[in-house]
């Protein structure tokens, strides 16, 4: 059985901060694609945002913290959009 540290140290927090930054960049890229009104790059930007959201949620869970409902809902939204034709 793997042993978890009771209190997360700096590497875990560094990962969380990095994921949060990546999430911000992905959101900005999707916003730019929406403003440009191009459909092809928008799908790729949505995929990048979904990946960033999932990585951020994973970093939160690895800290043994609850993943916010709003974040879970956003992940579900972008998963459903990905499945749409």
C-alpha positions as CSV (number, residue, x, y, z in Angstrom):
1,X,0.0,0.0,0.0
2,X,1.5,3.4,-1.0
3,X,2.4,5.7,1.8
4,X,1.1,9.3,1.4
5,X,2.6,12.2,3.2
6,X,0.1,13.7,5.7
7,X,0.9,17.2,4.7
8,X,1.7,18.1,1.1
9,X,5.1,19.7,0.6
10,X,6.3,22.2,-1.9
11,X,6.4,19.9,-5.0
12,X,2.6,19.3,-4.7
13,X,1.9,23.0,-4.3
14,X,4.2,23.8,-7.2
15,X,2.3,21.3,-9.4
16,X,-1.0,22.9,-8.3
17,X,0.3,26.4,-9.2
18,X,1.6,25.2,-12.5
19,X,-1.7,23.5,-13.4
20,X,-3.6,26.7,-12.4
21,X,-1.3,28.8,-14.7
22,X,-1.8,26.3,-17.6
23,X,-5.5,26.5,-17.0
24,X,-5.5,30.2,-17.3
25,X,-3.5,30.0,-20.6
26,X,-5.9,27.4,-22.0
27,X,-8.9,29.6,-21.1
28,X,-7.3,32.6,-22.8
29,X,-6.6,30.6,-25.9
30,X,-10.2,29.5,-26.1
31,X,-11.4,33.0,-25.6
32,X,-9.1,34.2,-28.4
33,X,-10.4,31.5,-30.7
34,X,-14.0,32.5,-30.0
35,X,-13.2,36.1,-30.8
36,X,-11.6,35.1,-34.0
37,X,-14.7,33.1,-34.9
38,X,-12.8,30.2,-36.5
39,X,-14.4,26.9,-35.9
40,X,-11.5,24.5,-36.5
41,X,-9.1,25.9,-34.0
42,X,-11.9,26.2,-31.4
43,X,-12.2,22.4,-31.1
44,X,-8.5,22.1,-30.4
45,X,-8.6,24.9,-27.9
46,X,-11.6,23.2,-26.1
47,X,-9.5,20.0,-26.0
48,X,-6.6,21.8,-24.5
49,X,-8.9,23.4,-21.9
50,X,-10.4,20.1,-21.0
51,X,-6.9,18.6,-20.5
52,X,-5.9,21.6,-18.3
53,X,-9.1,21.3,-16.3
54,X,-8.5,17.6,-15.7
55,X,-4.9,18.1,-14.7
56,X,-5.9,20.9,-12.3
57,X,-8.6,18.7,-10.7
58,X,-6.1,15.9,-10.4
59,X,-3.6,18.2,-8.6
60,X,-6.3,19.3,-6.2
61,X,-7.3,15.7,-5.5
62,X,-3.6,14.7,-5.0
63,X,-3.5,17.3,-2.2
64,X,-6.4,15.4,-0.5
65,X,-8.6,18.5,-1.0
66,X,-12.1,18.4,-2.4
67,X,-12.5,19.3,-6.1
68,X,-14.9,22.2,-6.3
69,X,-18.3,21.4,-7.9
70,X,-18.0,24.2,-10.4
71,X,-14.7,22.7,-11.6
72,X,-16.3,19.2,-11.9
73,X,-19.3,20.8,-13.8
74,X,-16.9,22.5,-16.2
75,X,-15.1,19.3,-16.9
76,X,-18.3,17.5,-17.6
77,X,-19.4,20.3,-19.9
78,X,-16.3,20.2,-22.0
79,X,-16.3,16.4,-22.1
80,X,-19.9,16.6,-23.5
81,X,-18.9,19.2,-26.0
82,X,-16.0,17.0,-27.2
83,X,-18.5,14.1,-27.8
84,X,-20.7,16.3,-30.0
85,X,-20.3,16.0,-33.8
